[in-house]
Amino acid sequence: MRTLLVLLAIIGGVYLYGINYGLALGLPPFTPVYYLNYSAEHIYGVRVEGGSDAIKIKVNGNLKKGKIVIWVTHKNRRITKPVTYRNSFSDELKYKVEAGSYTIHLKTVEAEGKVRYDWVSTKFKPF
């Protein structure tokens, strides 16, 4: 019984921390990310080799509030328009690129909910 009370106190503390300061649990692209009043910007690198000529980003989720913005840069220059997601969404973004290193930017603004990200460099197929 005492263990259960300690566990409930820890969970309550983590929840209060998330409400007051923001919390994100998960690591894209491997696991879904659970947001609780979370605002931040994260960057992830993608290397595109000669055999592949596109970056494909899959994103799906359900946000109770807030938004998520995604864009791609190459050598600190934005090569795509920012795409904003709110509420429920499921989308696949494809960007035709040249070989090199690219950066995927994920910006969350007071996001609350669950989102799954996945990205890969692949051959470009328009259809």
Backbone bond lengths (Angstrom), bond angles and torsions (degrees), N, CA, C in turn:
res aa  C-N    CA-C-N  psi(-1)  N-CA   C-N-CA  omega(-1)  CA-C   N-CA-C  phi
1 M - - - 1.441 - - 1.533 111.15 -
2 R 1.335 115.30 -41.19 1.456 119.70 179.61 1.530 110.48 -64.44
3 T 1.333 116.81 -39.03 1.458 121.14 178.38 1.516 110.98 -62.32
4 L 1.304 117.36 -41.17 1.457 122.07 178.13 1.523 111.04 -63.05
5 L 1.310 118.40 -41.46 1.469 121.62 178.33 1.532 111.34 -65.43
6 V 1.323 116.49 -40.57 1.466 119.96 177.71 1.526 109.87 -64.79
7 L 1.328 117.52 -42.79 1.459 121.63 178.63 1.533 111.01 -62.39
8 L 1.317 117.44 -43.36 1.467 121.13 177.66 1.528 111.39 -64.22
9 A 1.315 118.03 -37.37 1.466 121.68 177.58 1.534 110.80 -65.29
10 I 1.322 116.71 -40.64 1.469 120.45 178.42 1.524 110.09 -65.67
11 I 1.319 117.64 -46.55 1.471 121.04 179.57 1.529 110.18 -61.78
12 G 1.327 117.39 -42.07 1.464 120.80 177.57 1.519 112.00 -62.94
13 G 1.317 117.40 -39.10 1.460 121.30 177.44 1.518 112.51 -65.25
14 V 1.322 116.46 -42.73 1.473 120.25 177.75 1.520 110.24 -64.06
15 Y 1.332 117.49 -41.29 1.465 121.11 178.89 1.531 110.86 -63.25
16 L 1.332 117.97 -45.35 1.468 120.63 178.28 1.526 111.56 -63.46
17 Y 1.331 116.88 -38.70 1.459 120.25 175.77 1.526 110.21 -61.02
18 G 1.329 116.99 -44.95 1.459 121.02 179.50 1.515 112.57 -62.27
19 I 1.309 117.79 -41.23 1.458 121.36 179.09 1.528 110.91 -64.63
20 N 1.326 117.09 -41.65 1.466 120.76 -175.57 1.529 114.12 -82.49
21 Y 1.324 117.93 -38.02 1.460 120.60 -172.30 1.520 114.37 -119.58
22 G 1.316 118.63 -13.26 1.459 121.96 -178.04 1.518 111.26 95.63
23 L 1.340 114.74 144.77 1.454 119.99 -176.98 1.523 109.15 -152.36
24 A 1.316 116.26 138.13 1.463 122.07 174.88 1.526 107.70 -131.38
25 L 1.323 116.53 127.81 1.463 122.13 178.36 1.519 108.37 -119.26
26 G 1.320 117.78 122.44 1.457 122.62 179.97 1.512 110.21 131.16
27 L 1.326 115.43 166.31 1.460 120.98 -178.47 1.521 109.23 -138.34
28 P 1.324 117.63 105.55 1.463 118.22 177.48 1.516 109.98 -70.93
29 P 1.285 121.37 149.95 1.461 129.88 -1.43 1.518 113.51 -91.45
30 F 1.326 118.77 11.60 1.461 121.00 -172.29 1.525 114.02 -84.03
31 T 1.312 117.40 -36.63 1.456 120.81 -177.57 1.530 109.61 -132.11
32 P 1.319 118.05 158.32 1.469 119.43 173.31 1.533 109.42 -64.52
33 V 1.323 115.85 153.19 1.449 121.24 179.47 1.521 108.37 -110.49
34 Y 1.320 115.87 128.49 1.458 122.09 177.78 1.521 107.67 -104.35
35 Y 1.338 116.55 121.01 1.456 122.08 -178.40 1.521 110.30 -105.77
36 L 1.329 115.74 143.85 1.453 122.17 173.74 1.527 107.29 -137.38
37 N 1.337 116.69 99.39 1.467 123.47 179.12 1.534 110.65 53.34
38 Y 1.324 117.17 48.45 1.460 122.92 -170.31 1.520 111.26 -106.71
39 S 1.338 116.13 130.74 1.464 122.88 176.36 1.524 108.40 -131.25
40 A 1.330 116.66 120.83 1.466 121.57 178.47 1.517 109.13 -172.20
41 E 1.324 115.72 170.88 1.462 120.96 173.11 1.524 108.03 -126.80
42 H 1.326 115.79 129.87 1.459 121.80 179.03 1.520 108.78 -121.02
43 I 1.326 116.44 148.18 1.457 121.18 177.73 1.525 108.92 -124.23
44 Y 1.338 114.31 143.50 1.463 121.34 -179.67 1.520 107.95 -135.48
45 G 1.323 116.32 135.56 1.457 121.12 -178.61 1.520 112.80 -88.75
46 V 1.329 115.53 145.55 1.463 122.75 175.69 1.521 107.05 -134.81
47 R 1.335 116.91 129.67 1.460 121.05 175.99 1.511 108.58 -101.34
48 V 1.327 115.39 128.68 1.462 121.76 177.82 1.523 106.78 -107.62
49 E 1.329 116.39 121.03 1.463 122.27 -179.53 1.525 109.95 -92.91
50 G 1.320 116.36 176.56 1.456 121.61 -178.04 1.519 114.04 -63.62
51 G 1.345 117.80 -29.11 1.459 120.34 -179.09 1.519 114.02 -77.12
52 S 1.311 116.88 -16.87 1.463 119.62 179.66 1.524 108.83 -119.10
53 D 1.302 116.22 146.11 1.458 119.04 -175.46 1.526 112.67 -134.68
54 A 1.315 117.33 28.67 1.457 120.33 178.34 1.525 109.96 -154.38
55 I 1.329 114.76 154.24 1.455 121.81 170.22 1.516 106.79 -111.45
56 K 1.328 115.96 125.98 1.463 120.98 179.64 1.526 108.00 -114.95
57 I 1.327 115.74 125.74 1.458 122.05 179.89 1.526 108.03 -120.38
58 K 1.326 116.37 121.93 1.464 121.46 174.27 1.518 107.48 -104.83
59 V 1.317 116.16 133.70 1.457 120.61 178.65 1.525 107.92 -140.91
60 N 1.327 115.59 130.09 1.463 119.88 173.74 1.513 108.74 -147.29
61 G 1.319 114.62 148.09 1.446 118.20 -178.37 1.503 112.65 175.73
62 N 1.312 114.03 -173.69 1.454 122.06 -178.52 1.525 107.50 -143.90
63 L 1.328 116.39 113.10 1.460 121.62 178.37 1.519 109.63 -105.96
64 K 1.317 116.16 130.05 1.465 120.61 175.86 1.516 110.52 -76.84
65 K 1.335 116.31 -33.77 1.462 121.00 174.90 1.524 108.28 -154.78
66 G 1.310 116.36 165.78 1.448 121.91 179.46 1.518 112.37 86.28
67 K 1.330 115.01 -170.56 1.459 120.60 -178.85 1.516 110.37 -150.75
68 I 1.340 113.89 164.01 1.461 122.51 176.66 1.522 107.46 -128.54
69 V 1.323 116.85 135.43 1.461 122.34 179.28 1.528 107.59 -121.82
70 I 1.349 116.51 133.01 1.469 122.27 -178.29 1.529 109.12 -125.79
71 W 1.340 117.07 135.28 1.452 122.05 171.98 1.523 109.15 -152.19
72 V 1.346 115.87 165.97 1.464 122.13 -176.96 1.526 108.71 -122.98
73 T 1.352 116.25 138.63 1.458 121.17 177.12 1.530 109.60 -124.73
74 H 1.327 114.20 157.96 1.462 122.30 176.08 1.521 106.87 -138.21
75 K 1.308 117.47 119.14 1.467 123.32 -177.63 1.530 110.36 54.85
76 N 1.320 116.33 48.69 1.480 124.62 178.57 1.524 113.72 60.15
77 R 1.317 117.52 23.35 1.459 121.76 177.60 1.518 108.05 -123.41
78 R 1.313 116.30 126.91 1.460 121.05 -178.55 1.530 109.43 -68.82
79 I 1.337 116.59 125.60 1.467 120.88 -179.85 1.524 112.04 -107.20
80 T 1.332 117.88 -7.53 1.462 121.36 179.22 1.523 109.21 -132.12
81 K 1.310 115.46 157.53 1.456 119.77 173.28 1.523 108.62 -76.73
82 P 1.327 117.41 145.21 1.470 118.77 176.71 1.534 110.57 -65.51
83 V 1.318 115.95 137.81 1.459 122.58 177.81 1.525 107.19 -112.14
84 T 1.340 116.27 127.01 1.465 121.86 -176.45 1.519 110.33 -107.47
85 Y 1.329 115.98 137.25 1.464 122.08 178.79 1.521 109.68 -123.87
86 R 1.327 115.10 137.90 1.465 123.46 175.60 1.521 108.18 -138.33
87 N 1.315 117.43 161.08 1.472 123.54 176.27 1.528 110.90 55.88
88 S 1.339 118.75 -136.12 1.471 122.44 178.26 1.518 109.88 -91.58
89 F 1.338 116.79 138.72 1.458 120.74 -178.59 1.516 110.16 -155.65
90 S 1.313 114.85 154.27 1.455 123.79 172.97 1.519 106.04 -153.23
91 D 1.325 117.28 116.16 1.458 120.26 -172.55 1.522 109.84 -147.60
92 E 1.323 114.99 156.78 1.457 122.32 174.47 1.520 107.56 -129.59
93 L 1.319 116.59 119.91 1.456 122.64 -179.63 1.522 108.56 -103.66
94 K 1.339 116.82 132.28 1.464 121.48 175.95 1.520 108.74 -125.04
95 Y 1.322 115.25 130.14 1.455 120.94 179.18 1.517 108.78 -126.52
96 K 1.309 116.45 122.88 1.460 121.61 176.86 1.525 107.91 -77.05
97 V 1.345 116.48 126.43 1.465 121.55 -175.16 1.527 109.66 -138.21
98 E 1.319 115.30 171.49 1.464 123.12 174.15 1.538 108.25 -97.74
99 A 1.317 116.92 170.61 1.467 120.86 177.93 1.527 109.91 -64.26
100 G 1.332 116.57 143.31 1.460 121.39 178.70 1.517 111.59 148.87
101 S 1.323 115.57 -170.77 1.465 121.55 179.50 1.527 109.50 -100.85
102 Y 1.318 116.19 133.68 1.459 122.76 -178.93 1.521 108.66 -126.63
103 T 1.319 115.15 160.47 1.449 121.41 -179.74 1.517 109.46 -124.93
104 I 1.335 116.22 128.79 1.461 121.87 175.40 1.520 107.54 -98.66
105 H 1.322 116.53 125.91 1.462 122.69 179.91 1.519 109.08 -104.85
106 L 1.329 116.81 127.76 1.459 123.30 175.45 1.519 107.51 -118.99
107 K 1.317 116.41 112.67 1.458 120.77 179.95 1.523 108.98 -112.83
108 T 1.317 116.62 125.95 1.459 121.43 177.46 1.519 108.72 -112.23
109 V 1.322 115.54 140.00 1.459 121.92 178.51 1.520 108.11 -125.79
110 E 1.328 117.00 107.17 1.466 124.19 179.57 1.532 112.00 46.80
111 A 1.323 115.85 43.40 1.467 121.53 -176.88 1.523 110.68 -76.87
112 E 1.329 114.58 141.02 1.460 121.21 175.48 1.519 107.60 -141.71
113 G 1.322 116.80 114.44 1.456 122.03 -179.03 1.514 110.90 149.15
114 K 1.338 115.69 -162.06 1.464 122.56 -176.40 1.530 109.49 -120.21
115 V 1.341 116.31 134.64 1.460 121.94 179.35 1.520 108.47 -137.13
116 R 1.327 116.03 140.54 1.470 122.02 175.35 1.519 108.28 -117.82
117 Y 1.332 116.24 125.08 1.463 123.10 178.62 1.524 108.81 -111.93
118 D 1.319 116.12 149.25 1.456 121.81 172.66 1.516 107.56 -154.51
119 W 1.324 117.71 133.37 1.460 119.96 177.90 1.514 109.40 -142.35
120 V 1.349 113.40 154.47 1.457 120.73 -177.32 1.524 108.22 -160.43
121 S 1.330 116.81 153.66 1.465 120.15 170.25 1.527 106.72 -93.91
122 T 1.321 116.95 135.88 1.458 120.79 -171.09 1.521 110.14 -149.21
123 K 1.323 116.21 173.77 1.463 121.51 173.22 1.518 108.94 -71.96
124 F 1.301 117.53 142.32 1.458 121.30 -177.46 1.530 109.64 -81.98
125 K 1.324 116.01 121.31 1.453 122.79 173.26 1.527 107.10 -127.24
126 P 1.319 118.73 109.08 1.454 119.90 -173.88 1.511 114.05 -66.03
127 F 1.330 119.26 -21.42 1.460 119.70 -177.90 1.502 110.87 -121.38
